[in-house]
């Protein structure tokens, strides 16, 4: 994943921003050096990895088969599978669902 971000995505950032690595960005306060560029590089890398993982998860969710539909038990109002003949919660028989 790191190679993908550094070799591909950060190169796209470089095409837009002019350079893929912001670590040279600093400012001085007295004798101290604040390296905010390193933080920006890490932040951009993190956000890019998070976005790619988010998109992968969304794609996998779309490729997964749909979950079985549920209905409510008329006796105890628990959520039961459509094809259930007996409620697993109250153990009463339930009427079958008419085919749509």
JOPEVEN-V45520 format. One record per residue. N is the residue number from 0. RES is the residue in one letter. PHI is phi as a letter, one per 20 degrees, with the letter a starting at -180 (NA if undefined). NEAR is the number of other ideal C-beta (glycine too) atoms within 12 Angstrom. D_FIRST is the distance of its C-alpha to the first C-alpha in Angstrom with 1 decimal. Layout:
# JOPEVEN-V45520
n=N res=RES phi=PHI near=NEAR d_first=D_FIRST
n=N res=RES phi=PHI near=NEAR d_first=D_FIRST
This chain:
# JOPEVEN-V45520
n=0 res=X phi=NA near=17 d_first=0.0
n=1 res=X phi=f near=15 d_first=3.8
n=2 res=X phi=f near=12 d_first=5.4
n=3 res=X phi=f near=18 d_first=5.1
n=4 res=X phi=f near=25 d_first=6.3
n=5 res=X phi=f near=21 d_first=8.6
n=6 res=X phi=e near=16 d_first=9.9
n=7 res=X phi=d near=18 d_first=10.4
n=8 res=X phi=f near=26 d_first=10.5
n=9 res=X phi=f near=29 d_first=12.1
n=10 res=X phi=f near=19 d_first=14.4
n=11 res=X phi=f near=17 d_first=15.5
n=12 res=X phi=f near=24 d_first=16.3
n=13 res=X phi=f near=18 d_first=18.2
n=14 res=X phi=f near=12 d_first=20.1
n=15 res=X phi=e near=12 d_first=21.2
n=16 res=X phi=e near=17 d_first=21.8
n=17 res=X phi=o near=12 d_first=22.7
n=18 res=X phi=b near=18 d_first=20.2
n=19 res=X phi=e near=25 d_first=16.4
n=20 res=X phi=c near=21 d_first=17.2
n=21 res=X phi=e near=23 d_first=19.7
n=22 res=X phi=f near=19 d_first=20.4
n=23 res=X phi=e near=16 d_first=23.8
n=24 res=X phi=f near=18 d_first=25.0
n=25 res=X phi=b near=16 d_first=27.5
n=26 res=X phi=b near=12 d_first=30.9
n=27 res=X phi=d near=10 d_first=33.6
n=28 res=X phi=c near=10 d_first=35.8
n=29 res=X phi=m near=7 d_first=38.6
n=30 res=X phi=e near=6 d_first=37.2
n=31 res=X phi=e near=9 d_first=33.7
n=32 res=X phi=d near=15 d_first=30.7
n=33 res=X phi=e near=15 d_first=28.3
n=34 res=X phi=e near=19 d_first=24.9
n=35 res=X phi=f near=18 d_first=23.7
n=36 res=X phi=f near=21 d_first=21.5
n=37 res=X phi=f near=18 d_first=19.1
n=38 res=X phi=f near=16 d_first=19.1
n=39 res=X phi=f near=24 d_first=18.6
n=40 res=X phi=f near=26 d_first=15.6
n=41 res=X phi=f near=21 d_first=14.0
n=42 res=X phi=f near=16 d_first=15.2
n=43 res=X phi=f near=28 d_first=13.9
n=44 res=X phi=f near=28 d_first=10.3
n=45 res=X phi=g near=19 d_first=10.9
n=46 res=X phi=f near=18 d_first=12.6
n=47 res=X phi=f near=27 d_first=10.2
n=48 res=X phi=f near=23 d_first=7.5
n=49 res=X phi=f near=17 d_first=10.7
n=50 res=X phi=f near=19 d_first=12.0
n=51 res=X phi=f near=20 d_first=9.3
n=52 res=X phi=f near=17 d_first=9.6
n=53 res=X phi=g near=14 d_first=13.3
n=54 res=X phi=f near=15 d_first=13.7
n=55 res=X phi=f near=16 d_first=12.3
n=56 res=X phi=f near=14 d_first=14.7
n=57 res=X phi=f near=13 d_first=17.4
n=58 res=X phi=f near=12 d_first=17.2
n=59 res=X phi=f near=12 d_first=17.4
n=60 res=X phi=f near=13 d_first=20.4
n=61 res=X phi=f near=11 d_first=22.1
n=62 res=X phi=e near=10 d_first=21.8
n=63 res=X phi=f near=10 d_first=23.3
n=64 res=X phi=f near=8 d_first=27.1
n=65 res=X phi=f near=9 d_first=29.1
n=66 res=X phi=f near=10 d_first=30.4
n=67 res=X phi=f near=12 d_first=34.1
n=68 res=X phi=f near=14 d_first=36.4
n=69 res=X phi=d near=18 d_first=38.4
n=70 res=X phi=c near=20 d_first=41.9
n=71 res=X phi=e near=19 d_first=43.9
n=72 res=X phi=f near=25 d_first=46.6
n=73 res=X phi=f near=16 d_first=49.9
n=74 res=X phi=e near=17 d_first=51.3
n=75 res=X phi=d near=16 d_first=48.6
n=76 res=X phi=m near=15 d_first=46.2
n=77 res=X phi=e near=20 d_first=43.2
n=78 res=X phi=e near=17 d_first=40.4
n=79 res=X phi=c near=29 d_first=41.0
n=80 res=X phi=f near=21 d_first=39.7
n=81 res=X phi=g near=20 d_first=41.7
n=82 res=X phi=e near=14 d_first=43.2
n=83 res=X phi=f near=26 d_first=44.4
n=84 res=X phi=d near=16 d_first=48.2
n=85 res=X phi=c near=19 d_first=48.3
n=86 res=X phi=f near=23 d_first=46.5
n=87 res=X phi=f near=18 d_first=44.6
n=88 res=X phi=e near=17 d_first=45.3
n=89 res=X phi=d near=17 d_first=49.0
n=90 res=X phi=m near=15 d_first=49.8
n=91 res=X phi=e near=18 d_first=52.0
n=92 res=X phi=f near=15 d_first=52.1
n=93 res=X phi=c near=25 d_first=50.6
n=94 res=X phi=f near=16 d_first=51.8
n=95 res=X phi=f near=14 d_first=49.6
n=96 res=X phi=e near=18 d_first=47.8
n=97 res=X phi=f near=7 d_first=49.5
n=98 res=X phi=f near=6 d_first=47.5
n=99 res=X phi=e near=5 d_first=46.3
